[in-house]
Amino acid sequence: MMGDNRNDSQDARTWGFTPQDHIVGKPVFIWMSWNGIKNPRWERFFSVVHGSGKRVSYLIPFLVVLFGWFGFSAWRKRRDA
C-alpha cells in the first residue's frame, strides 16, 4: 500500500507490509499504472474497477475532453482579443 505523497509518505516502505485482514477498502480508480520505471501500462491509465473486477478505461474520453477544453480556451481568448 502506498500513500499519495510518494517521496515523503509513511507507507509500506517504512513500516513493512500490511496484513491482508487489515485492508478495509477496495480499489475504485486507477490513476496511473507502471510496469517498471519506463514501461507505462496505457490500458490501465484512468480506469475504473467495477465489482466484477473488470477495468473500464476512460483515458480516451479524458483526452478528448482535455483537448476540447484547451481548444475552447484558445478560441475564446482569440475571439476576445
N, CA, C and O atoms as a Maestro MAE file, in Angstrom:
{
 s_m_m2io_version
 :::
 2.0.0
}

f_m_ct {
 s_m_title
 :::
 protein
 m_atom[324] {
  # First column is atom index #
  i_m_mmod_type
  r_m_x_coord
  r_m_y_coord
  r_m_z_coord
  i_m_residue_number
  s_m_chain_name
  s_m_pdb_residue_name
  s_m_pdb_atom_name
  i_m_atomic_number
  :::
  1 25 0.853 -1.166 0.000 1 A "MET " " N  " 7
  2 3 0.000 0.000 0.000 1 A "MET " " CA " 6
  3 2 0.894 1.222 0.000 1 A "MET " " C  " 6
  4 15 1.914 1.257 0.689 1 A "MET " " O  " 8
  5 25 0.515 2.214 -0.767 2 A "MET " " N  " 7
  6 3 1.342 3.400 -0.889 2 A "MET " " CA " 6
  7 2 0.472 4.641 -0.760 2 A "MET " " C  " 6
  8 15 -0.669 4.668 -1.219 2 A "MET " " O  " 8
  9 25 1.022 5.650 -0.138 3 A "GLY " " N  " 7
  10 3 0.297 6.894 0.052 3 A "GLY " " CA " 6
  11 2 0.373 7.808 -1.149 3 A "GLY " " C  " 6
  12 15 1.010 7.479 -2.149 3 A "GLY " " O  " 8
  13 25 -0.282 8.966 -1.054 4 A "ASP " " N  " 7
  14 3 -0.315 9.936 -2.147 4 A "ASP " " CA " 6
  15 2 1.042 10.598 -2.355 4 A "ASP " " C  " 6
  16 15 1.511 10.727 -3.486 4 A "ASP " " O  " 8
  17 25 1.656 11.009 -1.280 5 A "ASN " " N  " 7
  18 3 2.914 11.729 -1.348 5 A "ASN " " CA " 6
  19 2 4.052 10.715 -1.386 5 A "ASN " " C  " 6
  20 15 4.638 10.388 -0.354 5 A "ASN " " O  " 8
  21 25 4.353 10.229 -2.561 6 A "ARG " " N  " 7
  22 3 5.249 9.094 -2.741 6 A "ARG " " CA " 6
  23 2 6.634 9.317 -2.155 6 A "ARG " " C  " 6
  24 15 7.217 8.389 -1.594 6 A "ARG " " O  " 8
  25 25 7.175 10.523 -2.272 7 A "ASN " " N  " 7
  26 3 8.539 10.764 -1.831 7 A "ASN " " CA " 6
  27 2 8.659 11.020 -0.337 7 A "ASN " " C  " 6
  28 15 9.736 10.846 0.233 7 A "ASN " " O  " 8
  29 25 7.580 11.428 0.302 8 A "ASP " " N  " 7
  30 3 7.667 11.796 1.711 8 A "ASP " " CA " 6
  31 2 6.498 11.210 2.499 8 A "ASP " " C  " 6
  32 15 5.937 11.881 3.366 8 A "ASP " " O  " 8
  33 25 6.130 9.976 2.205 9 A "SER " " N  " 7
  34 3 4.986 9.413 2.918 9 A "SER " " CA " 6
  35 2 5.424 8.275 3.833 9 A "SER " " C  " 6
  36 15 6.457 7.639 3.625 9 A "SER " " O  " 8
  37 25 4.633 8.053 4.811 10 A "GLN " " N  " 7
  38 3 4.858 6.931 5.734 10 A "GLN " " CA " 6
  39 2 3.978 5.781 5.258 10 A "GLN " " C  " 6
  40 15 2.823 5.669 5.667 10 A "GLN " " O  " 8
  41 25 4.513 4.946 4.413 11 A "ASP " " N  " 7
  42 3 3.720 3.856 3.850 11 A "ASP " " CA " 6
  43 2 4.444 2.527 4.058 11 A "ASP " " C  " 6
  44 15 5.304 2.418 4.932 11 A "ASP " " O  " 8
  45 25 4.106 1.538 3.275 12 A "ALA " " N  " 7
  46 3 4.627 0.188 3.468 12 A "ALA " " CA " 6
  47 2 6.141 0.109 3.343 12 A "ALA " " C  " 6
  48 15 6.759 -0.804 3.890 12 A "ALA " " O  " 8
  49 25 6.749 1.056 2.627 13 A "ARG " " N  " 7
  50 3 8.206 1.033 2.526 13 A "ARG " " CA " 6
  51 2 8.858 1.379 3.858 13 A "ARG " " C  " 6
  52 15 10.008 1.010 4.097 13 A "ARG " " O  " 8
  53 25 8.140 2.081 4.724 14 A "THR " " N  " 7
  54 3 8.685 2.491 6.021 14 A "THR " " CA " 6
  55 2 8.398 1.465 7.095 14 A "THR " " C  " 6
  56 15 9.307 1.071 7.825 14 A "THR " " O  " 8
  57 25 7.159 1.021 7.210 15 A "TRP " " N  " 7
  58 3 6.777 0.154 8.322 15 A "TRP " " CA " 6
  59 2 6.447 -1.270 7.920 15 A "TRP " " C  " 6
  60 15 5.964 -2.037 8.752 15 A "TRP " " O  " 8
  61 25 6.693 -1.656 6.665 16 A "GLY " " N  " 7
  62 3 6.519 -3.049 6.253 16 A "GLY " " CA " 6
  63 2 5.171 -3.322 5.602 16 A "GLY " " C  " 6
  64 15 4.352 -2.421 5.422 16 A "GLY " " O  " 8
  65 25 4.967 -4.563 5.259 17 A "PHE " " N  " 7
  66 3 3.745 -4.960 4.577 17 A "PHE " " CA " 6
  67 2 2.521 -4.852 5.479 17 A "PHE " " C  " 6
  68 15 2.626 -4.976 6.699 17 A "PHE " " O  " 8
  69 25 1.361 -4.620 4.870 18 A "THR " " N  " 7
  70 3 0.099 -4.565 5.585 18 A "THR " " CA " 6
  71 2 -0.541 -5.946 5.531 18 A "THR " " C  " 6
  72 15 -0.697 -6.504 4.445 18 A "THR " " O  " 8
  73 25 -0.915 -6.509 6.675 19 A "PRO " " N  " 7
  74 3 -1.603 -7.805 6.638 19 A "PRO " " CA " 6
  75 2 -2.920 -7.682 5.875 19 A "PRO " " C  " 6
  76 15 -3.592 -6.654 5.955 19 A "PRO " " O  " 8
  77 25 -3.284 -8.716 5.146 20 A "GLN " " N  " 7
  78 3 -4.466 -8.655 4.298 20 A "GLN " " CA " 6
  79 2 -5.742 -8.424 5.108 20 A "GLN " " C  " 6
  80 15 -6.670 -7.791 4.605 20 A "GLN " " O  " 8
  81 25 -5.817 -8.917 6.345 21 A "ASP " " N  " 7
  82 3 -7.030 -8.714 7.137 21 A "ASP " " CA " 6
  83 2 -7.149 -7.283 7.659 21 A "ASP " " C  " 6
  84 15 -8.184 -6.923 8.220 21 A "ASP " " O  " 8
  85 25 -6.101 -6.448 7.485 22 A "HIS " " N  " 7
  86 3 -6.157 -5.051 7.887 22 A "HIS " " CA " 6
  87 2 -6.632 -4.129 6.755 22 A "HIS " " C  " 6
  88 15 -6.927 -2.958 6.991 22 A "HIS " " O  " 8
  89 25 -6.705 -4.653 5.539 23 A "ILE " " N  " 7
  90 3 -7.134 -3.851 4.389 23 A "ILE " " CA " 6
  91 2 -8.654 -3.831 4.366 23 A "ILE " " C  " 6
  92 15 -9.302 -4.871 4.251 23 A "ILE " " O  " 8
  93 25 -9.213 -2.630 4.475 24 A "VAL " " N  " 7
  94 3 -10.666 -2.500 4.594 24 A "VAL " " CA " 6
  95 2 -11.300 -2.127 3.259 24 A "VAL " " C  " 6
  96 15 -12.386 -2.615 2.944 24 A "VAL " " O  " 8
  97 25 -10.659 -1.287 2.476 25 A "GLY " " N  " 7
  98 3 -11.239 -0.785 1.231 25 A "GLY " " CA " 6
  99 2 -10.930 -1.664 0.044 25 A "GLY " " C  " 6
  100 15 -10.362 -2.748 0.174 25 A "GLY " " O  " 8
  101 25 -11.314 -1.174 -1.112 26 A "LYS " " N  " 7
  102 3 -11.028 -1.857 -2.362 26 A "LYS " " CA " 6
  103 2 -10.684 -0.793 -3.403 26 A "LYS " " C  " 6
  104 15 -11.080 0.362 -3.249 26 A "LYS " " O  " 8
  105 25 -9.960 -1.156 -4.450 27 A "PRO " " N  " 7
  106 3 -9.616 -0.157 -5.466 27 A "PRO " " CA " 6
  107 2 -10.851 0.253 -6.252 27 A "PRO " " C  " 6
  108 15 -11.704 -0.577 -6.567 27 A "PRO " " O  " 8
  109 25 -10.936 1.532 -6.562 28 A "VAL " " N  " 7
  110 3 -12.050 2.044 -7.346 28 A "VAL " " CA " 6
  111 2 -11.544 2.692 -8.622 28 A "VAL " " C  " 6
  112 15 -12.142 2.517 -9.684 28 A "VAL " " O  " 8
  113 25 -10.452 3.438 -8.535 29 A "PHE " " N  " 7
  114 3 -9.944 4.185 -9.675 29 A "PHE " " CA " 6
  115 2 -8.436 3.996 -9.782 29 A "PHE " " C  " 6
  116 15 -7.722 4.136 -8.788 29 A "PHE " " O  " 8
  117 25 -7.948 3.681 -10.969 30 A "ILE " " N  " 7
  118 3 -6.510 3.549 -11.218 30 A "ILE " " CA " 6
  119 2 -6.083 4.772 -12.000 30 A "ILE " " C  " 6
  120 15 -6.474 4.946 -13.154 30 A "ILE " " O  " 8
  121 25 -5.278 5.626 -11.371 31 A "TRP " " N  " 7
  122 3 -4.838 6.865 -11.992 31 A "TRP " " CA " 6
  123 2 -3.733 6.591 -13.016 31 A "TRP " " C  " 6
  124 15 -3.850 6.983 -14.177 31 A "TRP " " O  " 8
  125 25 -2.679 5.929 -12.593 32 A "MET " " N  " 7
  126 3 -1.578 5.564 -13.466 32 A "MET " " CA " 6
  127 2 -1.082 4.178 -13.069 32 A "MET " " C  " 6
  128 15 -1.201 3.773 -11.913 32 A "MET " " O  " 8
  129 25 -0.532 3.463 -14.029 33 A "SER " " N  " 7
  130 3 -0.002 2.138 -13.744 33 A "SER " " CA " 6
  131 2 1.284 1.950 -14.530 33 A "SER " " C  " 6
  132 15 1.307 2.117 -15.750 33 A "SER " " O  " 8
  133 25 2.350 1.603 -13.829 34 A "TRP " " N  " 7
  134 3 3.652 1.428 -14.447 34 A "TRP " " CA " 6
  135 2 4.159 0.024 -14.178 34 A "TRP " " C  " 6
  136 15 3.974 -0.517 -13.087 34 A "TRP " " O  " 8
  137 25 4.792 -0.556 -15.170 35 A "ASN " " N  " 7
  138 3 5.457 -1.841 -15.031 35 A "ASN " " CA " 6
  139 2 6.948 -1.562 -15.141 35 A "ASN " " C  " 6
  140 15 7.516 -1.622 -16.232 35 A "ASN " " O  " 8
  141 25 7.571 -1.264 -14.034 36 A "GLY " " N  " 7
  142 3 8.946 -0.810 -14.048 36 A "GLY " " CA " 6
  143 2 8.986 0.708 -14.162 36 A "GLY " " C  " 6
  144 15 7.963 1.377 -14.019 36 A "GLY " " O  " 8
  145 25 10.163 1.242 -14.419 37 A "ILE " " N  " 7
  146 3 10.308 2.692 -14.454 37 A "ILE " " CA " 6
  147 2 9.885 3.284 -15.794 37 A "ILE " " C  " 6
  148 15 9.280 4.356 -15.826 37 A "ILE " " O  " 8
  149 25 10.190 2.614 -16.893 38 A "LYS " " N  " 7
  150 3 9.948 3.199 -18.209 38 A "LYS " " CA " 6
  151 2 8.836 2.519 -18.993 38 A "LYS " " C  " 6
  152 15 8.703 2.770 -20.191 38 A "LYS " " O  " 8
  153 25 8.048 1.686 -18.376 39 A "ASN " " N  " 7
  154 3 7.020 0.945 -19.108 39 A "ASN " " CA " 6
  155 2 5.630 1.258 -18.578 39 A "ASN " " C  " 6
  156 15 5.145 0.567 -17.683 39 A "ASN " " O  " 8
  157 25 4.973 2.292 -19.115 40 A "PRO " " N  " 7
  158 3 3.602 2.566 -18.668 40 A "PRO " " CA " 6
  159 2 2.639 1.524 -19.233 40 A "PRO " " C  " 6
  160 15 2.797 1.060 -20.362 40 A "PRO " " O  " 8
  161 25 1.644 1.166 -18.432 41 A "ARG " " N  " 7
  162 3 0.585 0.268 -18.906 41 A "ARG " " CA " 6
  163 2 -0.595 1.140 -19.309 41 A "ARG " " C  " 6
  164 15 -1.474 1.429 -18.497 41 A "ARG " " O  " 8
  165 25 -0.605 1.565 -20.599 42 A "TRP " " N  " 7
  166 3 -1.581 2.543 -21.079 42 A "TRP " " CA " 6
  167 2 -3.016 2.055 -20.930 42 A "TRP " " C  " 6
  168 15 -3.913 2.867 -20.706 42 A "TRP " " O  " 8
  169 25 -3.257 0.761 -21.046 43 A "GLU " " N  " 7
  170 3 -4.634 0.255 -20.955 43 A "GLU " " CA " 6
  171 2 -5.214 0.396 -19.553 43 A "GLU " " C  " 6
  172 15 -6.424 0.266 -19.374 43 A "GLU " " O  " 8
  173 25 -4.363 0.663 -18.549 44 A "ARG " " N  " 7
  174 3 -4.841 0.808 -17.174 44 A "ARG " " CA " 6
  175 2 -4.936 2.257 -16.718 44 A "ARG " " C  " 6
  176 15 -5.503 2.517 -15.656 44 A "ARG " " O  " 8
  177 25 -4.395 3.227 -17.491 45 A "PHE " " N  " 7
  178 3 -4.468 4.633 -17.111 45 A "PHE " " CA " 6
  179 2 -5.922 5.083 -17.090 45 A "PHE " " C  " 6
  180 15 -6.685 4.742 -17.993 45 A "PHE " " O  " 8
  181 25 -6.311 5.833 -16.088 46 A "PHE " " N  " 7
  182 3 -7.656 6.392 -15.927 46 A "PHE " " CA " 6
  183 2 -8.729 5.319 -16.036 46 A "PHE " " C  " 6
  184 15 -9.725 5.507 -16.734 46 A "PHE " " O  " 8
  185 25 -8.536 4.206 -15.359 47 A "SER " " N  " 7
  186 3 -9.529 3.141 -15.437 47 A "SER " " CA " 6
  187 2 -10.255 2.984 -14.107 47 A "SER " " C  " 6
  188 15 -9.718 3.276 -13.038 47 A "SER " " O  " 8
  189 25 -11.485 2.518 -14.210 48 A "VAL " " N  " 7
  190 3 -12.342 2.302 -13.048 48 A "VAL " " CA " 6
  191 2 -12.493 0.803 -12.859 48 A "VAL " " C  " 6
  192 15 -12.716 0.068 -13.820 48 A "VAL " " O  " 8
  193 25 -12.372 0.353 -11.619 49 A "VAL " " N  " 7
  194 3 -12.523 -1.062 -11.302 49 A "VAL " " CA " 6
  195 2 -13.938 -1.274 -10.788 49 A "VAL " " C  " 6
  196 15 -14.341 -0.669 -9.795 49 A "VAL " " O  " 8
  197 25 -14.684 -2.124 -11.456 50 A "HIS " " N  " 7
  198 3 -16.061 -2.416 -11.049 50 A "HIS " " CA " 6
  199 2 -16.088 -3.610 -10.099 50 A "HIS " " C  " 6
  200 15 -15.055 -4.236 -9.859 50 A "HIS " " O  " 8
  201 25 -17.249 -3.924 -9.566 51 A "GLY " " N  " 7
  202 3 -17.393 -5.026 -8.624 51 A "GLY " " CA " 6
  203 2 -17.008 -6.372 -9.197 51 A "GLY " " C  " 6
  204 15 -16.565 -7.253 -8.459 51 A "GLY " " O  " 8
  205 25 -17.169 -6.549 -10.496 52 A "SER " " N  " 7
  206 3 -16.820 -7.827 -11.114 52 A "SER " " CA " 6
  207 2 -15.313 -7.960 -11.311 52 A "SER " " C  " 6
  208 15 -14.827 -9.029 -11.680 52 A "SER " " O  " 8
  209 25 -14.573 -6.883 -11.066 53 A "GLY " " N  " 7
  210 3 -13.129 -6.929 -11.214 53 A "GLY " " CA " 6
  211 2 -12.643 -6.504 -12.581 53 A "GLY " " C  " 6
  212 15 -11.434 -6.414 -12.790 53 A "GLY " " O  " 8
  213 25 -13.543 -6.235 -13.528 54 A "LYS " " N  " 7
  214 3 -13.131 -5.810 -14.862 54 A "LYS " " CA " 6
  215 2 -12.865 -4.307 -14.851 54 A "LYS " " C  " 6
  216 15 -13.608 -3.535 -14.245 54 A "LYS " " O  " 8
  217 25 -11.783 -3.907 -15.537 55 A "ARG " " N  " 7
  218 3 -11.439 -2.495 -15.618 55 A "ARG " " CA " 6
  219 2 -12.074 -1.878 -16.854 55 A "ARG " " C  " 6
  220 15 -12.165 -2.511 -17.906 55 A "ARG " " O  " 8
  221 25 -12.508 -0.646 -16.711 56 A "VAL " " N  " 7
  222 3 -13.013 0.132 -17.833 56 A "VAL " " CA " 6
  223 2 -12.162 1.388 -17.896 56 A "VAL " " C  " 6
  224 15 -12.134 2.163 -16.941 56 A "VAL " " O  " 8
  225 25 -11.465 1.601 -19.012 57 A "SER " " N  " 7
  226 3 -10.558 2.735 -19.132 57 A "SER " " CA " 6
  227 2 -11.294 3.939 -19.692 57 A "SER " " C  " 6
  228 15 -12.084 3.818 -20.628 57 A "SER " " O  " 8
  229 25 -11.030 5.098 -19.114 58 A "TYR " " N  " 7
  230 3 -11.594 6.361 -19.564 58 A "TYR " " CA " 6
  231 2 -10.496 7.289 -20.068 58 A "TYR " " C  " 6
  232 15 -10.662 8.509 -20.047 58 A "TYR " " O  " 8
  233 25 -9.370 6.727 -20.523 59 A "LEU " " N  " 7
  234 3 -8.256 7.540 -20.994 59 A "LEU " " CA " 6
  235 2 -8.639 8.314 -22.258 59 A "LEU " " C  " 6
  236 15 -8.389 9.517 -22.331 59 A "LEU " " O  " 8
  237 25 -9.229 7.665 -23.236 60 A "ILE " " N  " 7
  238 3 -9.574 8.338 -24.492 60 A "ILE " " CA " 6
  239 2 -10.622 9.429 -24.263 60 A "ILE " " C  " 6
  240 15 -10.427 10.544 -24.746 60 A "ILE " " O  " 8
  241 25 -11.732 9.165 -23.546 61 A "PRO " " N  " 7
  242 3 -12.671 10.278 -23.280 61 A "PRO " " CA " 6
  243 2 -12.023 11.416 -22.498 61 A "PRO " " C  " 6
  244 15 -12.334 12.581 -22.744 61 A "PRO " " O  " 8
  245 25 -11.128 11.104 -21.562 62 A "PHE " " N  " 7
  246 3 -10.443 12.151 -20.816 62 A "PHE " " CA " 6
  247 2 -9.594 13.008 -21.749 62 A "PHE " " C  " 6
  248 15 -9.612 14.234 -21.646 62 A "PHE " " O  " 8
  249 25 -8.850 12.377 -22.660 63 A "LEU " " N  " 7
  250 3 -8.026 13.135 -23.595 63 A "LEU " " CA " 6
  251 2 -8.869 13.989 -24.532 63 A "LEU " " C  " 6
  252 15 -8.486 15.114 -24.856 63 A "LEU " " O  " 8
  253 25 -10.011 13.470 -24.972 64 A "VAL " " N  " 7
  254 3 -10.909 14.246 -25.838 64 A "VAL " " CA " 6
  255 2 -11.413 15.481 -25.104 64 A "VAL " " C  " 6
  256 15 -11.404 16.577 -25.664 64 A "VAL " " O  " 8
  257 25 -11.851 15.321 -23.860 65 A "VAL " " N  " 7
  258 3 -12.333 16.452 -23.071 65 A "VAL " " CA " 6
  259 2 -11.202 17.442 -22.809 65 A "VAL " " C  " 6
  260 15 -11.409 18.653 -22.883 65 A "VAL " " O  " 8
  261 25 -10.007 16.936 -22.505 66 A "LEU " " N  " 7
  262 3 -8.863 17.807 -22.232 66 A "LEU " " CA " 6
  263 2 -8.504 18.646 -23.457 66 A "LEU " " C  " 6
  264 15 -8.325 19.858 -23.341 66 A "LEU " " O  " 8
  265 25 -8.396 18.020 -24.622 67 A "PHE " " N  " 7
  266 3 -8.079 18.773 -25.837 67 A "PHE " " CA " 6
  267 2 -9.221 19.708 -26.211 67 A "PHE " " C  " 6
  268 15 -8.976 20.809 -26.704 67 A "PHE " " O  " 8
  269 25 -10.455 19.294 -25.987 68 A "GLY " " N  " 7
  270 3 -11.596 20.175 -26.234 68 A "GLY " " CA " 6
  271 2 -11.552 21.407 -25.357 68 A "GLY " " C  " 6
  272 15 -11.836 22.514 -25.817 68 A "GLY " " O  " 8
  273 25 -11.201 21.224 -24.102 69 A "TRP " " N  " 7
  274 3 -11.115 22.360 -23.175 69 A "TRP " " CA " 6
  275 2 -10.030 23.344 -23.600 69 A "TRP " " C  " 6
  276 15 -10.255 24.554 -23.621 69 A "TRP " " O  " 8
  277 25 -8.847 22.818 -23.940 70 A "PHE " " N  " 7
  278 3 -7.765 23.704 -24.387 70 A "PHE " " CA " 6
  279 2 -8.126 24.393 -25.703 70 A "PHE " " C  " 6
  280 15 -7.818 25.569 -25.893 70 A "PHE " " O  " 8
  281 25 -8.767 23.674 -26.596 71 A "GLY " " N  " 7
  282 3 -9.192 24.278 -27.858 71 A "GLY " " CA " 6
  283 2 -10.219 25.369 -27.640 71 A "GLY " " C  " 6
  284 15 -10.129 26.431 -28.256 71 A "GLY " " O  " 8
  285 25 -11.191 25.130 -26.777 72 A "PHE " " N  " 7
  286 3 -12.203 26.131 -26.474 72 A "PHE " " CA " 6
  287 2 -11.588 27.354 -25.810 72 A "PHE " " C  " 6
  288 15 -11.960 28.484 -26.126 72 A "PHE " " O  " 8
  289 25 -10.646 27.139 -24.889 73 A "SER " " N  " 7
  290 3 -9.977 28.266 -24.222 73 A "SER " " CA " 6
  291 2 -9.197 29.107 -25.223 73 A "SER " " C  " 6
  292 15 -9.242 30.336 -25.171 73 A "SER " " O  " 8
  293 25 -8.486 28.456 -26.129 74 A "ALA " " N  " 7
  294 3 -7.738 29.195 -27.148 74 A "ALA " " CA " 6
  295 2 -8.675 29.966 -28.063 74 A "ALA " " C  " 6
  296 15 -8.395 31.114 -28.407 74 A "ALA " " O  " 8
  297 25 -9.783 29.352 -28.462 75 A "TRP " " N  " 7
  298 3 -10.755 30.019 -29.318 75 A "TRP " " CA " 6
  299 2 -11.364 31.237 -28.624 75 A "TRP " " C  " 6
  300 15 -11.537 32.289 -29.239 75 A "TRP " " O  " 8
  301 25 -11.685 31.084 -27.340 76 A "ARG " " N  " 7
  302 3 -12.291 32.184 -26.591 76 A "ARG " " CA " 6
  303 2 -11.310 33.336 -26.404 76 A "ARG " " C  " 6
  304 15 -11.707 34.497 -26.493 76 A "ARG " " O  " 8
  305 25 -10.036 33.039 -26.146 77 A "LYS " " N  " 7
  306 3 -9.037 34.102 -25.998 77 A "LYS " " CA " 6
  307 2 -8.835 34.842 -27.321 77 A "LYS " " C  " 6
  308 15 -8.691 36.064 -27.335 77 A "LYS " " O  " 8
  309 25 -8.824 34.103 -28.427 78 A "ARG " " N  " 7
  310 3 -8.641 34.726 -29.726 78 A "ARG " " CA " 6
  311 2 -9.860 35.575 -30.092 78 A "ARG " " C  " 6
  312 15 -9.714 36.636 -30.698 78 A "ARG " " O  " 8
  313 25 -11.056 35.119 -29.731 79 A "ARG " " N  " 7
  314 3 -12.283 35.854 -30.041 79 A "ARG " " CA " 6
  315 2 -12.363 37.142 -29.231 79 A "ARG " " C  " 6
  316 15 -12.827 38.162 -29.742 79 A "ARG " " O  " 8
  317 25 -11.916 37.110 -27.971 80 A "ASP " " N  " 7
  318 3 -11.995 38.280 -27.100 80 A "ASP " " CA " 6
  319 2 -10.913 39.304 -27.414 80 A "ASP " " C  " 6
  320 15 -11.045 40.469 -27.040 80 A "ASP " " O  " 8
  321 25 -9.855 38.898 -28.087 81 A "ALA " " N  " 7
  322 3 -8.746 39.826 -28.353 81 A "ALA " " CA " 6
  323 2 -9.047 40.794 -29.466 81 A "ALA " " C  " 6
  324 15 -8.209 41.632 -29.799 81 A "ALA " " O  " 8
  :::
 }
 m_bond[323] {
  # First column is bond index #
  i_m_from
  i_m_to
  i_m_order
  :::
  1 1 2 1
  2 2 3 1
  3 3 4 2
  4 3 5 1
  5 5 6 1
  6 6 7 1
  7 7 8 2
  8 7 9 1
  9 9 10 1
  10 10 11 1
  11 11 12 2
  12 11 13 1
  13 13 14 1
  14 14 15 1
  15 15 16 2
  16 15 17 1
  17 17 18 1
  18 18 19 1
  19 19 20 2
  20 19 21 1
  21 21 22 1
  22 22 23 1
  23 23 24 2
  24 23 25 1
  25 25 26 1
  26 26 27 1
  27 27 28 2
  28 27 29 1
  29 29 30 1
  30 30 31 1
  31 31 32 2
  32 31 33 1
  33 33 34 1
  34 34 35 1
  35 35 36 2
  36 35 37 1
  37 37 38 1
  38 38 39 1
  39 39 40 2
  40 39 41 1
  41 41 42 1
  42 42 43 1
  43 43 44 2
  44 43 45 1
  45 45 46 1
  46 46 47 1
  47 47 48 2
  48 47 49 1
  49 49 50 1
  50 50 51 1
  51 51 52 2
  52 51 53 1
  53 53 54 1
  54 54 55 1
  55 55 56 2
  56 55 57 1
  57 57 58 1
  58 58 59 1
  59 59 60 2
  60 59 61 1
  61 61 62 1
  62 62 63 1
  63 63 64 2
  64 63 65 1
  65 65 66 1
  66 66 67 1
  67 67 68 2
  68 67 69 1
  69 69 70 1
  70 70 71 1
  71 71 72 2
  72 71 73 1
  73 73 74 1
  74 74 75 1
  75 75 76 2
  76 75 77 1
  77 77 78 1
  78 78 79 1
  79 79 80 2
  80 79 81 1
  81 81 82 1
  82 82 83 1
  83 83 84 2
  84 83 85 1
  85 85 86 1
  86 86 87 1
  87 87 88 2
  88 87 89 1
  89 89 90 1
  90 90 91 1
  91 91 92 2
  92 91 93 1
  93 93 94 1
  94 94 95 1
  95 95 96 2
  96 95 97 1
  97 97 98 1
  98 98 99 1
  99 99 100 2
  100 99 101 1
  101 101 102 1
  102 102 103 1
  103 103 104 2
  104 103 105 1
  105 105 106 1
  106 106 107 1
  107 107 108 2
  108 107 109 1
  109 109 110 1
  110 110 111 1
  111 111 112 2
  112 111 113 1
  113 113 114 1
  114 114 115 1
  115 115 116 2
  116 115 117 1
  117 117 118 1
  118 118 119 1
  119 119 120 2
  120 119 121 1
  121 121 122 1
  122 122 123 1
  123 123 124 2
  124 123 125 1
  125 125 126 1
  126 126 127 1
  127 127 128 2
  128 127 129 1
  129 129 130 1
  130 130 131 1
  131 131 132 2
  132 131 133 1
  133 133 134 1
  134 134 135 1
  135 135 136 2
  136 135 137 1
  137 137 138 1
  138 138 139 1
  139 139 140 2
  140 139 141 1
  141 141 142 1
  142 142 143 1
  143 143 144 2
  144 143 145 1
  145 145 146 1
  146 146 147 1
  147 147 148 2
  148 147 149 1
  149 149 150 1
  150 150 151 1
  151 151 152 2
  152 151 153 1
  153 153 154 1
  154 154 155 1
  155 155 156 2
  156 155 157 1
  157 157 158 1
  158 158 159 1
  159 159 160 2
  160 159 161 1
  161 161 162 1
  162 162 163 1
  163 163 164 2
  164 163 165 1
  165 165 166 1
  166 166 167 1
  167 167 168 2
  168 167 169 1
  169 169 170 1
  170 170 171 1
  171 171 172 2
  172 171 173 1
  173 173 174 1
  174 174 175 1
  175 175 176 2
  176 175 177 1
  177 177 178 1
  178 178 179 1
  179 179 180 2
  180 179 181 1
  181 181 182 1
  182 182 183 1
  183 183 184 2
  184 183 185 1
  185 185 186 1
  186 186 187 1
  187 187 188 2
  188 187 189 1
  189 189 190 1
  190 190 191 1
  191 191 192 2
  192 191 193 1
  193 193 194 1
  194 194 195 1
  195 195 196 2
  196 195 197 1
  197 197 198 1
  198 198 199 1
  199 199 200 2
  200 199 201 1
  201 201 202 1
  202 202 203 1
  203 203 204 2
  204 203 205 1
  205 205 206 1
  206 206 207 1
  207 207 208 2
  208 207 209 1
  209 209 210 1
  210 210 211 1
  211 211 212 2
  212 211 213 1
  213 213 214 1
  214 214 215 1
  215 215 216 2
  216 215 217 1
  217 217 218 1
  218 218 219 1
  219 219 220 2
  220 219 221 1
  221 221 222 1
  222 222 223 1
  223 223 224 2
  224 223 225 1
  225 225 226 1
  226 226 227 1
  227 227 228 2
  228 227 229 1
  229 229 230 1
  230 230 231 1
  231 231 232 2
  232 231 233 1
  233 233 234 1
  234 234 235 1
  235 235 236 2
  236 235 237 1
  237 237 238 1
  238 238 239 1
  239 239 240 2
  240 239 241 1
  241 241 242 1
  242 242 243 1
  243 243 244 2
  244 243 245 1
  245 245 246 1
  246 246 247 1
  247 247 248 2
  248 247 249 1
  249 249 250 1
  250 250 251 1
  251 251 252 2
  252 251 253 1
  253 253 254 1
  254 254 255 1
  255 255 256 2
  256 255 257 1
  257 257 258 1
  258 258 259 1
  259 259 260 2
  260 259 261 1
  261 261 262 1
  262 262 263 1
  263 263 264 2
  264 263 265 1
  265 265 266 1
  266 266 267 1
  267 267 268 2
  268 267 269 1
  269 269 270 1
  270 270 271 1
  271 271 272 2
  272 271 273 1
  273 273 274 1
  274 274 275 1
  275 275 276 2
  276 275 277 1
  277 277 278 1
  278 278 279 1
  279 279 280 2
  280 279 281 1
  281 281 282 1
  282 282 283 1
  283 283 284 2
  284 283 285 1
  285 285 286 1
  286 286 287 1
  287 287 288 2
  288 287 289 1
  289 289 290 1
  290 290 291 1
  291 291 292 2
  292 291 293 1
  293 293 294 1
  294 294 295 1
  295 295 296 2
  296 295 297 1
  297 297 298 1
  298 298 299 1
  299 299 300 2
  300 299 301 1
  301 301 302 1
  302 302 303 1
  303 303 304 2
  304 303 305 1
  305 305 306 1
  306 306 307 1
  307 307 308 2
  308 307 309 1
  309 309 310 1
  310 310 311 1
  311 311 312 2
  312 311 313 1
  313 313 314 1
  314 314 315 1
  315 315 316 2
  316 315 317 1
  317 317 318 1
  318 318 319 1
  319 319 320 2
  320 319 321 1
  321 321 322 1
  322 322 323 1
  323 323 324 2
  :::
 }
}
